[in-house]
Every structure is written in structure tokens, then in C-alpha cells.
């Protein structure tokens, strides 16, 4: 029995090309990134400003840039700034762990329960 062969075209073996997203430009992405960074800075300042002891924003701003050893300055530099930085670090770690889990399982809906954690 003869084996039939047929020619395979390049179109059949080429990977599928994804369509370009419409309306997404580099300038729009840059503006979005700047907006997210501005929101992050604003939330960080709000976190340094708020606390158990009410300190006016002007005093917080002054102590933030000109530490003078006063009680307000000690509160800002020893308690509130480390709290804000730790919160930012924990958020980055959680986001990174979620992205790694989704990448390793190749599942965009991956969650800790999927791995039994």
C-alpha cells in the first residue's frame, strides 16, 4: 500500500499571531503608570499622616522633611514611616507571589487553594 503524503504550507505550521490591542498607545500606558505612581505617593503620605495621635498635616510635612528630635518627629520617623514601608513591602510580596503562582500553574485564576496552601 502506498503512503499518501501531502505538502504542508507555511500557514498551517506558523504560530497564531495575536491581534494588536486597539487604542493602546505608549503615551496612554505612560500616563496610566504616572497616575498609579501618583496614587501610591498620595496613599503613602496619607499613611504617614494618619495614626492614633492626631498630628496636623503641616506638622507632619515639616517633621517629614526636617527631623528635629521633637515628639512629632520621633513618631513620624520611628513609627509611621516604617509602618508605611512595611505595608508597601507586604503588598509587593503578595502581588509577586500571586503572579508567580499564576505563571507556574499557567492558570490566570490560580489561588492558594489550588495548591493546597
N, C-alpha and C positions, 0 to 999 in steps of 0.2 A: 504494500500500500504506500503510495507516495504521500509525503507530508506536505501539506499546503503551507506556504509562507506568504505573508503579505507585508508590504512596506509600511513602516510606521513613520508618520510625518512628525516634524518638529513640534507642531501644535499639540499633538497628543502627549508628548513627553515633557513639554515645558511646564514649569510650575505655574499655578494660577497667580495672576497678578492682582493685587488688591487695588481697588479704585482709590484715587486720591480723595481725601476728605474735602468737601466743598466749603468754601468760606473760611477756611482756617489758614491764616497767614502768619508769618513770623512776627509781624508787628502786633497782631492780636494776642499771640502767645506771650510775647514780652510784656504787654500791658496786663495780661492776667497774672503773670508772675510778679510784677511790681505790685499789683493790688493785693495779692496774697501776702507778700512780704510786708507791706504797709499794715495790713490787718494783724500780722504776727507782732510787729513792733508795738502797735496800739494795745493789743491784749497784754503784752509783756509789761508795758507801762502801767496799765490798769492793775495788773497783778502786784506790781511793786507798790502802787498807791494804796490798795485796799489791805486791810488787816484788822486784827482785833482792836488795836488802838487807832482811833481816827486821827490821821495826820493830814492837814490841808495839802492840796496838790502843790501849791507854791513851795511849801516847806519840803515836801518830798522831792521836788525837782531840784531845789537848792542843795539838799543833802546828797542827792544822787551824783551831782557833778562836783560839789565842793565838800568833801567829808571833813568835818571839823572836830570830831570826837564827842559831839553832843549826843544826848539820848536819842534824838530823832535819827541822827546819822548812824548810830550803832544799830538801831532797829532796822534801818533800810539796808545797810551793808552786811550785817551779820545774820539776819533772819529772812528778809523779804527777797533779796536778790538770789541767795542760794535756793530758796523755795521755788522761785520762778525758773531758774536754770534747771533744777531737778525735774520740775514738771515738763519742761521742754524736752529734756533728755529722755524721760519716760515715754512721752508721746512719740518721739522719733524711734525708740526701740520697739514700741508696739506696732507702729506702721511698718517698720522694716521686717519684723517677724511675720506679720500678715502677708506682706508681699513675697517673702521667701517661701512661706507655706503655699501660697497660690502658684508660685513659679515651680516649686518642686513637684507638686501634685498635678500641675498643668490643669488646674481647675479654678476658674475665676470666682467660684462660690465657696472656696475652701474655708473651713472653720476649724477650730481646735478639736471639736468633737469628731471630725473626720479621721484624725489620727489617734483618737482615744485619749487625748490630753484633758 
